[in-house]
């Protein structure tokens, strides 16, 4: 009887530890998605990490340069959605590529996706919950 209780407690603890996050998510290692996500979708950190590794996918951090310098996902390019030059910068990007967008919590990446869709971009997805969710899931962040 005691063994059953101990085993149940150990199993519950393992599930709590393993179930709290998607594991260590990474934009540079780990699995790659089998196919592109539905355009305009918001993905969990693990799904976002896998989709961001697909060929011809660029990672865009749409936060301010100060936020970007404080910590961003490896390989991301900073294109501040609140900048007066956002539309001009986006106009230089290839519409043939896919873009994985993220911000702090998901609000600015949604605004950036809308603006990009209005400019003719069709292969866009974002990180649900932003970099906050990424870090909570154990996602890697680099500074500089």
C-alpha atoms as one frame of an Amber mdcrd trajectory, in Angstrom:
protein
   0.000   0.000   0.000   2.805   2.401   0.889   4.645   1.531  -2.344   1.557
   2.413  -4.379   1.279   5.769  -2.619   4.957   6.555  -3.157   4.777   5.522
  -6.811   1.676   7.675  -7.330   3.391  10.653  -5.683   6.498  10.212  -7.836
   4.395   9.933 -10.998   2.420  13.054 -10.070   5.640  14.978  -9.406   7.122
  13.875 -12.733   3.986  14.944 -14.579   3.985  18.325 -12.828   7.614  18.980
 -13.694   7.270  17.738 -17.270   3.861  19.282 -17.833   4.666  22.816 -16.748
   6.407  23.737 -19.980   6.820  22.561 -23.512  10.383  21.551 -22.604  13.369
  23.538 -23.734  12.213  25.163 -26.940  14.793  26.441 -29.373  14.814  28.264
 -32.682  18.103  26.583 -33.583  17.836  22.984 -32.371  15.160  20.378 -31.869
  12.418  19.248 -34.217  11.348  21.044 -37.386   7.675  21.213 -38.312   6.518
  18.786 -40.991   4.591  21.535 -42.768   3.954  25.259 -42.630   1.370  26.433
 -40.114  -1.950  27.887 -41.226  -1.402  31.494 -42.295  -2.216  33.964 -39.535
  -2.136  31.362 -36.782  -0.818  31.824 -33.258   1.380  28.936 -32.162   2.506
  27.538 -28.828   6.206  27.995 -28.067   7.097  24.431 -29.119   5.077  24.637
 -32.351   6.477  28.115 -33.065  10.047  26.844 -32.559   9.443  23.920 -34.932
   7.750  26.096 -37.593  10.439  28.801 -37.376  13.008  26.207 -38.518  11.229
  25.565 -41.821  13.191  26.579 -44.943  12.535  30.122 -46.183  11.187  31.232
 -42.798  12.483  34.438 -41.228  12.103  35.211 -37.538  10.938  38.780 -36.838
  10.980  40.390 -33.387   8.560  43.311 -33.653   9.431  44.865 -30.269  11.466
  48.015 -29.700  15.250  47.947 -30.216  15.742  48.272 -26.429  13.544  45.231
 -25.771  15.330  43.321 -28.530  18.766  44.116 -27.035  17.608  43.014 -23.589
  16.846  39.522 -24.911  15.551  37.959 -28.107  15.177  34.588 -29.794  18.359
  33.492 -31.586  18.314  34.343 -35.278  15.609  37.000 -34.975  15.723  40.297
 -36.856  14.340  43.368 -35.110  11.620  45.212 -37.057   9.843  47.497 -34.575
   6.128  47.560 -35.420   5.773  50.885 -33.562   8.514  52.565 -35.603   7.627
  55.170 -38.214   9.735  53.131 -40.668   7.955  49.790 -40.123   5.987  49.876
 -43.403   9.062  50.953 -45.362  11.181  48.187 -43.822   8.504  45.551 -44.427
   8.226  46.662 -48.061  11.833  45.497 -48.570  11.041  41.944 -47.421  10.305
  39.092 -49.817   6.648  38.109 -49.984   7.728  34.610 -51.045   9.171  33.876
 -47.599   7.344  32.833 -44.449   7.605  35.060 -41.392   7.491  33.961 -37.762
   6.631  37.041 -35.680   6.767  37.631 -31.955   6.664  40.462 -29.434   6.400
  40.605 -25.638   2.902  39.187 -25.139   1.370  38.703 -28.590  -0.427  42.019
 -29.129   2.151  43.774 -31.289   2.845  40.655 -33.343  -0.883  40.503 -34.186
  -0.769  44.174 -35.268   2.360  43.486 -37.343   0.713  40.456 -38.981  -2.334
  42.530 -39.888  -0.176  45.287 -41.397   1.896  42.756 -43.332  -1.201  40.947
 -44.603  -2.559  44.279 -45.850   0.740  44.717 -47.714   0.316  41.375 -49.488
   2.205  38.949 -47.229   0.481  35.595 -46.974   2.846  33.293 -45.056   2.732
  34.691 -41.524   2.330  33.207 -38.051   3.073  34.416 -34.548   4.048  33.223
 -31.095   1.010  33.008 -28.794   1.885  34.811 -25.576   5.035  36.321 -27.096
   8.533  36.003 -25.713   7.045  35.813 -22.210   5.435  32.475 -23.104   8.645
  31.423 -24.890  10.721  32.000 -21.748   8.118  30.322 -19.518   8.423  27.256
 -21.761  12.204  27.227 -21.280  12.937  28.928 -24.594  16.434  30.194 -25.230
  17.011  33.956 -25.305  20.154  35.785 -26.408  21.177  39.366 -25.657  22.949
  42.041 -27.611
